[in-house]
Amino acid sequence: MIEVRPARPGELAAVGNLTMAAYDSDGHLHADDDYAGELLDAARRARDAELLVAVEGPELLGTVTVAEHGSPYAEVSHPDELEFRMLGVDPAARGRGAGRALVQAVLERAEVLGCAGVVISTQERMVAARSIYTRLGFARVPERDWEPVPGLVLQVMLRPRP
C-alpha cells in the first residue's frame, strides 16, 4: 500500500535524484540544464516548502513539493491557493498510483488549510501528469500561462475547492 508522508532527512539525496530521474527520463530536462540543480536540491525544498514522498514499505516511489502562497517555491498561486511543483515518480515505479496519491495528498493539504484551489504549472508534453490532473478535477487556466525562461511555456492548471 502506498503511503504519502513528509520526506525524512536521510532520504533527501535520494529524493533529489528521483526527481531529476523522473524529469530526465521523460526528456523534460537534462543534467546540464539550469533547472537540474533545483530538482536535485531536495534539502532546500524540505526547508523552504513541504516536501512529500510516496513510499511503499522501504521503497521510495515519488515526490512532490507543496508551496503555500508567498513561500519561496510558490510561483503562480494566488493568496487563497496552494501550489505544487516538481512532481516526480521513479520511472521504474510508474503505473502503481504514486503520482495520483501524491496529488491527492496535496488536495487534502489544501482542504486542511482552507484553500480555495490548488494550482500547478505544467508543460503540454507532460501527458501522463496532465492526465492525472485532469482526472482529479484540474482544468487549464490559459490566462495564467507563463514563461520562466524565453521559449519555455508553462501552462497553469487549477482545481477549485469542491
VEXKE-129095 format. One record per atom (N, C-alpha, C): atom name; residue number from 1; x, y, z; residue in three letters. Coordinates in Angstrom, 3 decimals, padded with zeros to 6 digits, m for minus. Example, Ala and Ser with C-alpha at 12.3 -4.5 7.8 and 13.67 -1.06 7.14 Angstrom:
REM VEXKE-129095
N, 1, 013.190, m005.690, 007.800, ala
CA, 1, 012.300, m004.500, 007.800, ala
C, 1, 013.200, m003.300, 007.800, ala
N, 2, 012.850, m002.250, 007.080, ser
CA, 2, 013.670, m001.060, 007.140, ser
C, 2, 012.900, 000.030, 007.870, ser
REM end
This chain:
REM VEXKE-129095
N, 1, 000.835, m001.189, 000.000, met
CA, 1, 000.000, 000.000, 000.000, met
C, 1, 000.884, 001.258, 000.000, met
N, 2, 000.525, 002.222, m000.811, ile
CA, 2, 001.293, 003.458, m000.927, ile
C, 2, 000.951, 004.395, 000.224, ile
N, 3, 001.990, 004.910, 000.852, glu
CA, 3, 001.853, 005.892, 001.929, glu
C, 3, 002.489, 007.193, 001.450, glu
N, 4, 001.820, 008.319, 001.717, val
CA, 4, 002.393, 009.633, 001.427, val
C, 4, 002.678, 010.301, 002.758, val
N, 5, 003.909, 010.790, 002.905, arg
CA, 5, 004.345, 011.397, 004.159, arg
C, 5, 005.447, 012.406, 003.870, arg
N, 6, 005.792, 013.233, 004.867, pro
CA, 6, 006.914, 014.157, 004.675, pro
C, 6, 008.223, 013.387, 004.454, pro
N, 7, 009.069, 013.943, 003.618, ala
CA, 7, 010.387, 013.340, 003.390, ala
C, 7, 011.199, 013.429, 004.673, ala
N, 8, 011.999, 012.422, 004.911, arg
CA, 8, 012.868, 012.378, 006.097, arg
C, 8, 014.266, 012.869, 005.719, arg
N, 9, 014.995, 013.453, 006.679, pro
CA, 9, 016.321, 013.988, 006.372, pro
C, 9, 017.245, 013.002, 005.663, pro
N, 10, 017.242, 011.758, 006.052, gly
CA, 10, 018.113, 010.760, 005.438, gly
C, 10, 017.727, 010.375, 004.023, gly
N, 11, 016.558, 010.824, 003.560, glu
CA, 11, 016.076, 010.496, 002.221, glu
C, 11, 016.315, 011.605, 001.200, glu
N, 12, 016.764, 012.764, 001.641, leu
CA, 12, 016.781, 013.931, 000.769, leu
C, 12, 017.634, 013.767, m000.482, leu
N, 13, 018.784, 013.151, m000.374, ala
CA, 13, 019.617, 012.936, m001.575, ala
C, 13, 018.882, 012.020, m002.557, ala
N, 14, 018.272, 010.964, m002.049, ala
CA, 14, 017.527, 010.040, m002.913, ala
C, 14, 016.318, 010.729, m003.532, ala
N, 15, 015.654, 011.605, m002.784, val
CA, 15, 014.502, 012.343, m003.316, val
C, 15, 014.949, 013.259, m004.450, val
N, 16, 016.062, 013.953, m004.276, gly
CA, 16, 016.587, 014.809, m005.338, gly
C, 16, 016.936, 014.012, m006.577, gly
N, 17, 017.592, 012.884, m006.389, asn
CA, 17, 017.956, 012.040, m007.533, asn
C, 17, 016.723, 011.481, m008.230, asn
N, 18, 015.715, 011.092, m007.469, leu
CA, 18, 014.473, 010.579, m008.052, leu
C, 18, 013.790, 011.662, m008.877, leu
N, 19, 013.724, 012.875, m008.347, thr
CA, 19, 013.080, 013.974, m009.065, thr
C, 19, 013.790, 014.229, m010.386, thr
N, 20, 015.105, 014.277, m010.331, met
CA, 20, 015.889, 014.500, m011.549, met
C, 20, 015.674, 013.367, m012.542, met
N, 21, 015.689, 012.128, m012.063, ala
CA, 21, 015.500, 010.966, m012.942, ala
C, 21, 014.130, 010.986, m013.599, ala
N, 22, 013.117, 011.397, m012.858, ala
CA, 22, 011.758, 011.446, m013.409, ala
C, 22, 011.681, 012.453, m014.549, ala
N, 23, 012.228, 013.635, m014.347, tyr
CA, 23, 012.197, 014.657, m015.398, tyr
C, 23, 013.072, 014.246, m016.589, tyr
N, 24, 014.232, 013.703, m016.288, asp
CA, 24, 015.167, 013.340, m017.341, asp
C, 24, 014.649, 012.174, m018.185, asp
N, 25, 014.028, 011.193, m017.562, ser
CA, 25, 013.565, 010.012, m018.302, ser
C, 25, 012.480, 010.355, m019.311, ser
N, 26, 011.732, 011.409, m019.041, asp
CA, 26, 010.681, 011.827, m019.957, asp
C, 26, 011.169, 012.850, m020.985, asp
N, 27, 012.462, 013.183, m020.920, gly
CA, 27, 013.019, 014.126, m021.868, gly
C, 27, 012.682, 015.573, m021.555, gly
N, 28, 012.258, 015.839, m020.308, his
CA, 28, 011.893, 017.201, m019.918, his
C, 28, 013.091, 018.013, m019.456, his
N, 29, 014.178, 017.338, m019.181, leu
CA, 29, 015.331, 018.026, m018.617, leu
C, 29, 016.545, 017.134, m018.766, leu
N, 30, 017.709, 017.762, m018.745, his
CA, 30, 018.950, 017.009, m018.791, his
C, 30, 019.872, 017.537, m017.699, his
N, 31, 020.827, 016.749, m017.316, ala
CA, 31, 021.693, 017.076, m016.178, ala
C, 31, 022.396, 018.411, m016.324, ala
N, 32, 022.621, 018.894, m017.546, asp
CA, 32, 023.324, 020.158, m017.722, asp
C, 32, 022.379, 021.363, m017.764, asp
N, 33, 021.070, 021.146, m017.668, asp
CA, 33, 020.119, 022.255, m017.634, asp
C, 33, 020.198, 022.990, m016.295, asp
N, 34, 019.913, 024.282, m016.329, asp
CA, 34, 019.950, 025.080, m015.108, asp
C, 34, 018.978, 024.569, m014.044, asp
N, 35, 017.843, 024.072, m014.480, tyr
CA, 35, 016.809, 023.621, m013.543, tyr
C, 35, 017.206, 022.337, m012.805, tyr
N, 36, 018.176, 021.620, m013.327, ala
CA, 36, 018.604, 020.370, m012.708, ala
C, 36, 019.038, 020.583, m011.257, ala
N, 37, 019.730, 021.672, m010.988, gly
CA, 37, 020.172, 021.957, m009.627, gly
C, 37, 019.010, 022.090, m008.662, gly
N, 38, 017.934, 022.726, m009.121, glu
CA, 38, 016.748, 022.849, m008.265, glu
C, 38, 016.108, 021.500, m008.008, glu
N, 39, 016.036, 020.678, m009.049, leu
CA, 39, 015.432, 019.358, m008.885, leu
C, 39, 016.243, 018.490, m007.931, leu
N, 40, 017.539, 018.596, m008.002, leu
CA, 40, 018.405, 017.793, m007.140, leu
C, 40, 018.426, 018.277, m005.695, leu
N, 41, 018.122, 019.549, m005.460, asp
CA, 41, 018.242, 020.144, m004.123, asp
C, 41, 016.992, 019.916, m003.271, asp
N, 42, 016.764, 018.671, m002.909, ala
CA, 42, 015.613, 018.334, m002.071, ala
C, 42, 015.753, 018.918, m000.666, ala
N, 43, 016.955, 019.095, m000.194, ala
CA, 43, 017.148, 019.669, 001.146, ala
C, 43, 016.578, 021.083, 001.206, ala
N, 44, 016.816, 021.859, 000.171, arg
CA, 44, 016.266, 023.223, 000.143, arg
C, 44, 014.741, 023.184, 000.073, arg
N, 45, 014.195, 022.270, m000.738, arg
CA, 45, 012.740, 022.162, m000.837, arg
C, 45, 012.139, 021.768, 000.504, arg
N, 46, 012.795, 020.871, 001.209, ala
CA, 46, 012.294, 020.451, 002.525, ala
C, 46, 012.344, 021.601, 003.527, ala
N, 47, 013.315, 022.484, 003.364, arg
CA, 47, 013.461, 023.625, 004.275, arg
C, 47, 012.473, 024.746, 003.947, arg
N, 48, 012.271, 025.020, 002.660, asp
CA, 48, 011.502, 026.195, 002.245, asp
C, 48, 010.080, 025.896, 001.788, asp
N, 49, 009.695, 024.629, 001.787, ala
CA, 49, 008.354, 024.223, 001.361, ala
C, 49, 008.013, 022.941, 002.121, ala
N, 50, 006.987, 022.266, 001.676, glu
CA, 50, 006.634, 020.974, 002.248, glu
C, 50, 006.991, 019.917, 001.205, glu
N, 51, 007.894, 019.035, 001.561, leu
CA, 51, 008.366, 018.011, 000.632, leu
C, 51, 007.753, 016.677, 001.036, leu
N, 52, 006.902, 016.157, 000.168, leu
CA, 52, 006.233, 014.882, 000.437, leu
C, 52, 006.835, 013.789, m000.421, leu
N, 53, 006.764, 012.563, 000.089, val
CA, 53, 007.192, 011.400, m000.671, val
C, 53, 006.089, 010.354, m000.641, val
N, 54, 006.061, 009.563, m001.696, ala
CA, 54, 005.198, 008.381, m001.748, ala
C, 54, 006.121, 007.184, m001.589, ala
N, 55, 005.785, 006.326, m000.640, val
CA, 55, 006.597, 005.140, m000.375, val
C, 55, 005.686, 003.920, m000.316, val
N, 56, 006.298, 002.788, m000.579, glu
CA, 56, 005.628, 001.507, m000.381, glu
C, 56, 006.631, 000.653, 000.376, glu
N, 57, 006.378, 000.498, 001.670, gly
CA, 57, 007.387, m000.128, 002.512, gly
C, 57, 008.616, 000.761, 002.511, gly
N, 58, 009.800, 000.181, 002.284, pro
CA, 58, 011.018, 000.995, 002.257, pro
C, 58, 011.290, 001.648, 000.895, pro
N, 59, 010.476, 001.334, m000.109, glu
CA, 59, 010.739, 001.806, m001.468, glu
C, 59, 010.206, 003.211, m001.707, glu
N, 60, 011.074, 004.103, m002.136, leu
CA, 60, 010.715, 005.472, m002.492, leu
C, 60, 010.172, 005.458, m003.915, leu
N, 61, 008.898, 005.852, m004.068, leu
CA, 61, 008.246, 005.801, m005.376, leu
C, 61, 008.178, 007.151, m006.069, leu
N, 62, 007.965, 008.216, m005.286, gly
CA, 62, 007.782, 009.527, m005.899, gly
C, 62, 007.833, 010.638, m004.878, gly
N, 63, 007.727, 011.862, m005.381, thr
CA, 63, 007.833, 013.033, m004.527, thr
C, 63, 007.096, 014.216, m005.143, thr
N, 64, 006.747, 015.163, m004.293, val
CA, 64, 006.135, 016.419, m004.745, val
C, 64, 006.500, 017.511, m003.743, val
N, 65, 006.636, 018.721, m004.250, thr
CA, 65, 006.909, 019.894, m003.416, thr
C, 65, 005.628, 020.711, m003.319, thr
N, 66, 005.218, 021.011, m002.096, val
CA, 66, 003.977, 021.750, m001.839, val
C, 66, 004.357, 023.131, m001.308, val
N, 67, 003.849, 024.166, m001.970, ala
CA, 67, 004.228, 025.538, m001.622, ala
C, 67, 002.997, 026.389, m001.327, ala
N, 68, 002.977, 026.959, m000.144, glu
CA, 68, 001.912, 027.914, 000.183, glu
C, 68, 002.208, 029.236, m000.513, glu
N, 69, 001.151, 029.963, m000.834, his
CA, 69, 001.307, 031.255, m001.485, his
C, 69, 002.264, 032.143, m000.681, his
N, 70, 003.172, 032.809, m001.383, gly
CA, 70, 004.121, 033.712, m000.744, gly
C, 70, 005.387, 033.035, m000.263, gly
N, 71, 005.428, 031.714, m000.324, ser
CA, 71, 006.633, 030.996, 000.100, ser
C, 71, 007.633, 030.950, m001.059, ser
N, 72, 008.890, 030.610, m000.780, pro
CA, 72, 009.912, 030.655, m001.832, pro
C, 72, 009.626, 029.808, m003.081, pro
N, 73, 008.869, 028.749, m002.956, tyr
CA, 73, 008.607, 027.900, m004.116, tyr
C, 73, 007.285, 028.198, m004.813, tyr
N, 74, 006.512, 029.094, m004.300, ala
CA, 74, 005.257, 029.463, m004.964, ala
C, 74, 005.562, 030.391, m006.129, ala
N, 75, 005.048, 030.050, m007.297, glu
CA, 75, 005.303, 030.850, m008.491, glu
C, 75, 004.036, 031.430, m009.103, glu
N, 76, 002.942, 030.708, m009.063, val
CA, 76, 001.735, 031.157, m009.760, val
C, 76, 000.488, 031.181, m008.882, val
N, 77, 000.609, 030.783, m007.635, ser
CA, 77, m000.570, 030.724, m006.779, ser
C, 77, m001.055, 032.110, m006.392, ser
N, 78, m002.352, 032.210, m006.217, his
CA, 78, m002.974, 033.410, m005.663, his
C, 78, m003.033, 033.248, m004.142, his
N, 79, m003.343, 034.309, m003.403, pro
CA, 79, m003.320, 034.219, m001.942, pro
C, 79, m004.189, 033.108, m001.340, pro
N, 80, m005.241, 032.706, m002.020, asp
CA, 80, m006.128, 031.682, m001.473, asp
C, 80, m005.899, 030.304, m002.102, asp
N, 81, m004.715, 030.110, m002.711, glu
CA, 81, m004.428, 028.856, m003.384, glu
C, 81, m003.165, 028.194, m002.844, glu
N, 82, m003.136, 026.887, m002.943, leu
CA, 82, m001.948, 026.098, m002.653, leu
C, 82, m001.349, 025.682, m004.000, leu
N, 83, m000.049, 025.631, m004.071, glu
CA, 83, 000.638, 025.283, m005.313, glu
C, 83, 001.501, 024.051, m005.084, glu
N, 84, 001.600, 023.210, m006.098, phe
CA, 84, 002.562, 022.125, m006.004, phe
C, 84, 003.453, 022.131, m007.221, phe
N, 85, 004.655, 021.605, m007.030, arg
CA, 85, 005.687, 021.636, m008.057, arg
C, 85, 006.510, 020.361, m008.000, arg
N, 86, 007.274, 020.157, m009.053, met
CA, 86, 008.284, 019.103, m009.097, met
C, 86, 007.734, 017.730, m008.727, met
N, 87, 006.539, 017.429, m009.213, leu
CA, 87, 006.001, 016.089, m009.037, leu
C, 87, 006.853, 015.132, m009.853, leu
N, 88, 007.367, 014.124, m009.213, gly
CA, 88, 008.189, 013.141, m009.913, gly
C, 88, 007.952, 011.750, m009.370, gly
N, 89, 007.835, 010.801, m010.282, val
CA, 89, 007.689, 009.394, m009.907, val
C, 89, 008.848, 008.631, m010.537, val
N, 90, 009.470, 007.784, m009.746, asp
CA, 90, 010.564, 006.947, m010.238, asp
C, 90, 010.095, 006.226, m011.498, asp
N, 91, 010.835, 006.341, m012.583, pro
CA, 91, 010.410, 005.684, m013.822, pro
C, 91, 010.104, 004.192, m013.645, pro
N, 92, 010.811, 003.518, m012.753, ala
CA, 92, 010.585, 002.090, m012.529, ala
C, 92, 009.310, 001.822, m011.722, ala
N, 93, 008.751, 002.862, m011.106, ala
CA, 93, 007.569, 002.690, m010.249, ala
C, 93, 006.296, 003.234, m010.889, ala
N, 94, 006.366, 003.654, m012.120, arg
CA, 94, 005.197, 004.255, m012.770, arg
C, 94, 004.096, 003.227, m012.982, arg
N, 95, 002.869, 003.728, m012.943, gly
CA, 95, 001.712, 002.866, m013.146, gly
C, 95, 001.214, 002.216, m011.874, gly
N, 96, 001.805, 002.547, m010.738, arg
CA, 96, 001.410, 001.933, m009.467, arg
C, 96, 000.550, 002.861, m008.611, arg
N, 97, 000.295, 004.090, m009.086, gly
CA, 97, m000.574, 005.009, m008.362, gly
C, 97, 000.124, 006.031, m007.493, gly
N, 98, 001.447, 006.101, m007.553, ala
CA, 98, 002.180, 007.047, m006.708, ala
C, 98, 001.882, 008.493, m007.081, ala
N, 99, 001.844, 008.801, m008.381, gly
CA, 99, 001.561, 010.169, m008.811, gly
C, 99, 000.202, 010.632, m008.339, gly
N, 100, m000.800, 009.794, m008.534, arg
CA, 100, m002.152, 010.129, m008.080, arg
C, 100, m002.191, 010.297, m006.558, arg
N, 101, m001.528, 009.425, m005.834, ala
CA, 101, m001.514, 009.525, m004.372, ala
C, 101, m000.878, 010.832, m003.908, ala
N, 102, 000.183, 011.248, m004.592, leu
CA, 102, 000.839, 012.499, m004.222, leu
C, 102, m000.064, 013.699, m004.494, leu
N, 103, m000.710, 013.727, m005.646, val
CA, 103, m001.615, 014.843, m005.952, val
C, 103, m002.795, 014.834, m004.988, val
N, 104, m003.309, 013.662, m004.675, gln
CA, 104, m004.415, 013.571, m003.723, gln
C, 104, m003.990, 014.117, m002.355, gln
N, 105, m002.764, 013.848, m001.946, ala
CA, 105, m002.250, 014.379, m000.675, ala
C, 105, m002.184, 015.901, m000.705, ala
N, 106, m001.808, 016.468, m001.845, val
CA, 106, m001.787, 017.929, m001.986, val
C, 106, m003.207, 018.483, m001.848, val
N, 107, m004.167, 017.842, m002.483, leu
CA, 107, m005.566, 018.290, m002.392, leu
C, 107, m006.071, 018.221, m000.955, leu
N, 108, m005.698, 017.170, m000.251, glu
CA, 108, m006.099, 017.045, 001.155, glu
C, 108, m005.455, 018.138, 002.003, glu
N, 109, m004.200, 018.448, 001.725, arg
CA, 109, m003.500, 019.515, 002.450, arg
C, 109, m004.183, 020.858, 002.211, arg
N, 110, m004.599, 021.105, 000.963, ala
CA, 110, m005.295, 022.352, 000.632, ala
C, 110, m006.610, 022.457, 001.394, ala
N, 111, m007.291, 021.341, 001.534, glu
CA, 111, m008.553, 021.350, 002.277, glu
C, 111, m008.320, 021.680, 003.745, glu
N, 112, m007.297, 021.089, 004.339, val
CA, 112, m006.953, 021.373, 005.740, val
C, 112, m006.629, 022.855, 005.926, val
N, 113, m005.928, 023.432, 004.960, leu
CA, 113, m005.538, 024.844, 005.039, leu
C, 113, m006.679, 025.796, 004.667, leu
N, 114, m007.772, 025.259, 004.148, gly
CA, 114, m008.906, 026.091, 003.751, gly
C, 114, m008.689, 026.846, 002.454, gly
N, 115, m007.844, 026.328, 001.594, cys
CA, 115, m007.549, 026.987, 000.321, cys
C, 115, m008.737, 026.886, m000.629, cys
N, 116, m008.896, 027.912, m001.460, ala
CA, 116, m009.971, 027.931, m002.448, ala
C, 116, m009.628, 027.092, m003.667, ala
N, 117, m008.349, 026.782, m003.857, gly
CA, 117, m007.951, 025.992, m005.011, gly
C, 117, m006.511, 025.559, m004.926, gly
N, 118, m006.141, 024.700, m005.877, val
CA, 118, m004.773, 024.190, m005.989, val
C, 118, m004.321, 024.420, m007.427, val
N, 119, m003.084, 024.896, m007.597, val
CA, 119, m002.548, 025.158, m008.933, val
C, 119, m001.252, 024.401, m009.174, val
N, 120, m001.019, 024.152, m010.457, ile
CA, 120, 000.208, 023.515, m010.919, ile
C, 120, 000.584, 024.124, m012.264, ile
N, 121, 001.863, 024.340, m012.473, ser
CA, 121, 002.371, 024.722, m013.790, ser
C, 121, 002.878, 023.451, m014.449, ser
N, 122, 002.502, 023.240, m015.694, thr
CA, 122, 002.880, 022.026, m016.388, thr
C, 122, 003.188, 022.340, m017.845, thr
N, 123, 003.765, 021.395, m018.514, gln
CA, 123, 004.043, 021.544, m019.937, gln
C, 123, 003.075, 020.666, m020.721, gln
N, 124, 002.762, 021.101, m021.906, glu
CA, 124, 001.830, 020.356, m022.755, glu
C, 124, 002.288, 018.917, m022.982, glu
N, 125, 003.595, 018.733, m023.055, arg
CA, 125, 004.118, 017.395, m023.344, arg
C, 125, 004.173, 016.480, m022.115, arg
N, 126, 003.814, 016.957, m020.948, met
CA, 126, 003.777, 016.127, m019.741, met
C, 126, 002.438, 015.382, m019.684, met
N, 127, 002.245, 014.509, m020.631, val
CA, 127, 000.957, 013.867, m020.870, val
C, 127, 000.486, 013.034, m019.684, val
N, 128, 001.343, 012.215, m019.116, ala
CA, 128, 000.926, 011.346, m018.009, ala
C, 128, 000.506, 012.170, m016.795, ala
N, 129, 001.291, 013.170, m016.451, ala
CA, 129, 000.951, 014.006, m015.301, ala
C, 129, m000.349, 014.761, m015.548, ala
N, 130, m000.492, 015.326, m016.724, arg
CA, 130, m001.701, 016.084, m017.045, arg
C, 130, m002.940, 015.191, m017.008, arg
N, 131, m002.777, 013.951, m017.354, ser
CA, 131, m003.890, 013.006, m017.289, ser
C, 131, m004.346, 012.830, m015.841, ser
N, 132, m003.398, 012.705, m014.937, ile
CA, 132, m003.739, 012.610, m013.504, ile
C, 132, m004.456, 013.882, m013.065, ile
N, 133, m003.903, 015.023, m013.426, tyr
CA, 133, m004.506, 016.294, m013.005, tyr
C, 133, m005.943, 016.407, m013.511, tyr
N, 134, m006.149, 016.079, m014.760, thr
CA, 134, m007.495, 016.179, m015.341, thr
C, 134, m008.463, 015.247, m014.631, thr
N, 135, m008.038, 014.009, m014.384, arg
CA, 135, m008.915, 013.057, m013.685, arg
C, 135, m009.263, 013.520, m012.277, arg
N, 136, m008.379, 014.319, m011.673, leu
CA, 136, m008.633, 014.807, m010.316, leu
C, 136, m009.305, 016.180, m010.293, leu
N, 137, m009.767, 016.648, m011.436, gly
CA, 137, m010.569, 017.864, m011.475, gly
C, 137, m009.854, 019.148, m011.828, gly
N, 138, m008.607, 019.057, m012.256, phe
CA, 138, m007.878, 020.250, m012.672, phe
C, 138, m008.292, 020.623, m014.096, phe
N, 139, m008.277, 021.918, m014.383, ala
CA, 139, m008.572, 022.419, m015.725, ala
C, 139, m007.589, 023.533, m016.052, ala
N, 140, m007.326, 023.708, m017.339, arg
CA, 140, m006.431, 024.765, m017.799, arg
C, 140, m006.980, 026.146, m017.448, arg
N, 141, m006.063, 027.035, m017.135, val
CA, 141, m006.364, 028.445, m016.922, val
C, 141, m005.386, 029.208, m017.823, val
N, 142, m005.688, 029.270, m019.129, pro
CA, 142, m004.718, 029.799, m020.100, pro
C, 142, m004.251, 031.223, m019.814, pro
N, 143, m005.096, 032.030, m019.216, glu
CA, 143, m004.699, 033.412, m018.939, glu
C, 143, m003.591, 033.501, m017.888, glu
N, 144, m003.299, 032.395, m017.207, arg
CA, 144, m002.241, 032.380, m016.202, arg
C, 144, m000.969, 031.686, m016.704, arg
N, 145, m000.967, 031.224, m017.942, asp
CA, 145, 000.236, 030.602, m018.505, asp
C, 145, 001.396, 031.597, m018.452, asp
N, 146, 002.619, 031.092, m018.386, trp
CA, 146, 003.768, 031.966, m018.229, trp
C, 146, 005.026, 031.302, m018.783, trp
N, 147, 006.082, 032.108, m018.919, glu
CA, 147, 007.368, 031.643, m019.421, glu
C, 147, 008.458, 031.961, m018.402, glu
N, 148, 008.952, 030.955, m017.673, pro
CA, 148, 010.027, 031.215, m016.717, pro
C, 148, 011.328, 031.610, m017.409, pro
N, 149, 011.517, 031.072, m018.602, val
CA, 149, 012.629, 031.463, m019.467, val
C, 149, 012.059, 031.565, m020.885, val
N, 150, 012.614, 032.439, m021.706, pro
CA, 150, 012.072, 032.601, m023.059, pro
C, 150, 011.975, 031.265, m023.809, pro
N, 151, 010.799, 031.025, m024.363, gly
CA, 151, 010.571, 029.822, m025.145, gly
C, 151, 010.037, 028.626, m024.379, gly
N, 152, 010.043, 028.678, m023.046, leu
CA, 152, 009.508, 027.580, m022.238, leu
C, 152, 008.166, 028.023, m021.663, leu
N, 153, 007.090, 027.617, m022.321, val
CA, 153, 005.743, 028.000, m021.887, val
C, 153, 005.238, 026.979, m020.887, val
N, 154, 004.882, 027.461, m019.712, leu
CA, 154, 004.261, 026.610, m018.696, leu
C, 154, 002.774, 026.939, m018.648, leu
N, 155, 001.984, 025.890, m018.699, gln
CA, 155, 000.531, 026.043, m018.661, gln
C, 155, 000.048, 025.815, m017.239, gln
N, 156, m000.811, 026.690, m016.781, val
CA, 156, m001.340, 026.599, m015.426, val
C, 156, m002.645, 025.827, m015.446, val
N, 157, m002.736, 024.897, m014.493, met
CA, 157, m003.973, 024.145, m014.296, met
C, 157, m004.424, 024.406, m012.863, met
N, 158, m005.738, 024.518, m012.687, leu
CA, 158, m006.340, 024.864, m011.395, leu
C, 158, m007.417, 023.863, m011.057, leu
N, 159, m007.439, 023.470, m009.797, arg
CA, 159, m008.576, 022.697, m009.291, arg
C, 159, m009.188, 023.520, m008.180, arg
N, 160, m010.374, 024.051, m008.423, pro
CA, 160, m011.038, 024.807, m007.366, pro
C, 160, m011.521, 023.861, m006.269, pro
N, 161, m011.683, 024.414, m005.101, arg
CA, 161, m012.196, 023.618, m003.979, arg
C, 161, m013.620, 023.195, m004.303, arg
N, 162, m013.919, 021.916, m004.157, pro
CA, 162, m015.290, 021.456, m004.471, pro
C, 162, m016.328, 022.018, m003.527, pro
REM end
